[in-house]
Amino acid sequence: MLKLFHAWGSCSLASAIALEEAGAPHELVIMDTKAGDQRKPDYLAINPKARVPALATDRGVLTETPAILAWIAQAWPAAQLAPLDDPFAFAKAQAFNSYLCSTVHVAHAHKHRGYRWTDDAAAQAAMTKDVPKNEIACFRLIEDEMFEGPWVLGEAFSICDAYLFTLFGWLPGDGVDTAQFERLADHSRRVAERPAVRKVLALQAA
C-alpha cells in the first residue's frame, strides 16, 4: 500500500486529495512539522529534503508535489485526473503545477521561512511584509490568464485543481482577501464540496 507522509496546512494536502480522487489504496502518515518530525532521523532516511510530501511506493519514494500528482494521474488513468492522451495538454497541466510550486508556494514561504534565503533580520521582515502583495499578483495572473474554467484545465477536474485548492486556502492566513478572486473563490468552494475532498478534510477534524 502507498504511504503518504503528510502535514496538515502544507502542500501535501494536494497529494492526499489526488490519491483519494484516484481511489488509490494508501495510508496517510501525519507529520507534525512544527514539532520537527520532518527532521527526525527516521524521516530523513525516507526524504533527506526534510519536507513533505513524500510518497512511499513499491518502487521507491517520490517527492515534490508536481511529480507526485503527475504519477498519481498516470498510475490511475481511469480516474481521468490529467489529459494523459494529449501531450500538449498534459504539458500545460505540468506548467500550471510548476508555477504553483516554483512561484506561488515560494511567495507564501517568504512569510515564515525567509531564513532560507537570508540571515538578515531586516531582509526577512521585508520579505514577510511583501507576502500579500506578491500572492495577490500570482493569483490575479491565475484568475485572469491561466484558469480556463470551470476547472483549471477546462471542463474536467484534474490534479491541477487539487493543487490550486490547497494553495488558495493559504491566502486568508496570509492576510489576503480571497473575495477579490471571484472565479477562484467559486472554484475553491466547489472543490471543497467534492466527496473525496470532504473525506480528506474530515480526517483533519477527527
Secondary structure by P-SEA (a helix, b strand, c coil): cbbbbccccccaaaaaaaaaaaccccccccccccccccccaaaaaacccccccbbbccccccccaaaaaaaaaaacccccccccccaaaaaaaaaaaaaaaccaaaaaacccccccccccaaaaaaaaaaaaaaaaaaaaaaacccccccccccccccaaaaaaaaaaaaccccccccccaaaaaaaaaaaaacaaaaaaaaaaac
